[in-house]
Amino acid sequence: MAIVLQAGAIVVRGAADDAEVLIVRAKKNPTDWILPKGHIESGETAAQAAVRELLEEGGVLGEAEELVGVSQLRSGARELEVSYFRVRYSGDGVASEDRERRWVSFSVAKTLLTYRDAQQYVAIVERLVSGRDN
């Protein structure tokens, strides 16, 4: 079975103690809070897909910076590989999907996000934003 490639975005607005990260409700299970993510389309890089998904699901514009991590998981019968990128916030756009979204502190994001890998990637971005290396 082929692995389905996806990309996700960890977007931060603000700086230092005022920094916030965007989380959205999952489409399949709206009780879950996730990072914006989705399929990589033909002719698109993973970084481009992360930025596109951020706009579609979160209504946010940004520019992909570095790769933060890659998760491998199973969703139903499908094997997924999701590459998560730190994305620099550049403004608000118009979401094409109707999802609840929240800008929250790093600590709240790590509490609300349903999946452990997403929590870990947010912690990595928090260290990058704060300049801490531990």
C-alpha positions in Angstrom: 0.0 0.0 0.0 1.3 3.4 -0.9 2.0 6.0 1.8 -0.2 9.1 1.5 1.9 12.2 1.8 0.6 15.2 3.8 2.0 18.4 5.1 1.1 20.5 8.1 1.7 24.0 9.4 2.7 25.3 12.8 2.1 29.1 12.5 3.0 31.5 15.2 2.0 35.1 15.5 3.5 37.5 18.0 6.8 37.2 19.8 8.3 36.0 23.1 5.7 35.8 25.9 2.8 37.0 23.7 3.3 34.4 20.9 0.3 32.4 19.9 -0.1 29.3 17.7 -3.0 28.4 15.5 -5.0 25.2 16.1 -8.1 24.0 14.3 -10.9 21.5 14.8 -10.4 18.2 12.9 -12.8 17.5 10.0 -13.3 13.8 10.7 -13.7 14.2 14.5 -14.6 17.7 15.5 -13.8 17.0 19.1 -10.1 16.9 18.2 -7.9 19.9 18.0 -5.1 19.6 15.4 -2.6 21.6 13.5 -3.8 22.6 9.9 -2.7 19.8 7.5 -3.6 17.9 4.4 -2.6 16.1 1.2 0.2 17.3 -0.9 -1.2 17.9 -4.4 0.5 17.0 -7.7 3.3 19.5 -8.5 3.4 20.9 -5.0 6.2 20.7 -2.5 5.4 19.7 1.1 6.2 23.3 2.2 3.8 24.7 -0.4 1.1 22.2 0.7 1.5 23.3 4.4 1.0 26.9 3.5 -2.0 26.1 1.3 -3.6 23.9 4.0 -3.0 26.7 6.5 -5.1 29.1 4.4 -7.8 26.5 3.6 -8.3 25.3 7.1 -7.3 28.3 9.2 -7.7 31.4 7.0 -4.1 32.4 7.6 -1.4 33.5 5.2 2.2 32.6 5.8 5.6 31.5 4.5 7.1 28.1 5.3 10.3 28.2 7.2 12.0 25.0 8.4 10.8 21.4 8.6 10.0 20.7 12.3 9.2 17.0 12.2 7.7 14.1 10.2 4.9 11.8 11.7 3.9 8.4 10.4 0.5 7.2 11.3 -2.5 5.2 10.2 -5.9 6.7 9.4 -8.4 3.9 8.8 -6.7 1.7 6.1 -4.3 4.4 5.0 -0.7 4.9 6.0 0.1 8.6 6.3 3.3 10.5 6.4 2.9 14.1 7.6 5.7 16.7 7.3 5.2 19.6 9.7 6.7 23.0 9.0 7.1 26.1 11.0 5.3 28.9 9.1 5.9 32.6 9.5 2.6 34.4 9.9 2.0 37.1 7.3 -1.6 38.0 7.7 -5.2 36.8 7.6 -6.9 35.4 4.5 -10.1 33.6 3.8 -10.6 30.0 4.8 -12.3 27.7 2.3 -13.3 25.3 5.1 -15.6 26.0 7.9 -13.7 25.0 11.0 -13.4 26.4 14.4 -10.0 27.9 14.9 -8.2 29.3 17.9 -5.0 31.3 18.5 -3.7 30.1 21.8 -0.4 30.2 23.8 2.1 27.4 23.4 1.2 26.0 26.8 -2.6 25.9 25.9 -1.9 24.4 22.5 0.1 21.6 24.0 -2.8 20.9 26.3 -5.6 21.1 23.7 -3.9 19.3 20.8 -5.2 15.8 20.6 -2.1 14.1 19.3 1.2 13.7 21.1 3.3 14.3 18.0 1.6 17.6 17.4 2.2 18.6 21.0 5.9 17.7 20.6 6.2 19.7 17.4 4.6 22.7 19.0 7.2 22.4 21.9 10.0 22.4 19.3 8.6 25.6 17.7 8.2 27.2 21.1 11.9 26.6 21.8 12.8 28.0 18.3 10.7 31.1 18.9 12.0 31.7 22.4 15.7 31.0 21.5 15.9 28.2 24.1 17.8 25.1 23.1 16.6 22.7 25.8 
